[in-house]
Amino acid sequence: MPRPREQLIAVSDTPYYHIVSRCVRRTYLCGYDRQTGKSYEHRRQWIEERIRLLSSLFAIDVCAYAVMSNHYHLVVKLSPEQGEEWTDDEVLARWGSLYKGPLIVQRYLNGDSLTDAERRFLNRTVAVYRERLTDLSWFMKCLNEPIAREANREDDCTGHFWESRFKSQALLTEQALLSCMAYVDLNPVRAAMAETPETSDHTSIKERLVPQLDLAQAIQSQIESGTLRQFPVPLKPLVDFEGNQRNEIQHGILFSLQDYLELVDYTGRVIHPTKRGYIPENTPPILTRLGLSPDEWLDEACEFEARYAWNRRAEQGRRRRAA
């Protein structure tokens, strides 16, 4: 018997989850339909941009993603402790970028004075918004609904775009997390849509290796289209790989990025009996394909991790000063 979503998702058990959302009738509503000759490829870009922007607004981090022709995969980390650090004004600004909110909230944001009763209502509203901004179901609602509306508007039709509510799978161990991430990043290779991970469009591994996603332009486009009202927060990167160092509190994945790339590359060469695609055995190793020596890659990876750690510390310091 199906269980309620709140029984399937519990941060006390694990913060990591694998999410799948599929288009209705499993048709090519996000790719190229060879039967009709119609292309919906641009919708994959919509989904990819929306995933990355919502991650910055919510207390939910993205570890991996892959947007396919008729479905997409997400590996996320729920980080409710981020929401606890936000001030009330930050919560209202984040939620206000997605929804207008009640009149009292709008008056408060405009600088109007509130009565004691109105302020109590405002405090209760902030508590509700804070909880929603840490909730996976609300994240998925804010992701899927605008995509469905925009697709129906483009097709001049009504009805369901997504087959059902999203499906979630808890990732209880580090092994489960890494194997799931590799599975997600290899989806286009297995589907014979790409020859190698770094050429797989609309995936997290390509964003890590060959960044081409212009999130600043995506923000402007979504504000102009009305799917975003504003964007008051800094853009959040993908969850980083922090290696096996345990001297500090771990915020990322306990695995090095180089080892993960080699894991994905090795796994992609294994011929799967039920899948069409794989990385040919004679393909050079992934670091060679990227034109980097191990020393060059190590320098680049270390600089990235150090830069990301600095940005995180700066953000934490800013919040402490604001409090």
Beta strands, then each sheet from edge to edge (+ up, - down):
strand 1: 16-22
strand 2: 32-33
strand 3: 38-39
strand 4: 60-67
strand 5: 71-78
strand 6: 167-170
sheet 1: 4+ 5- 1+ 6-
sheet 2: 2+ 3-
end
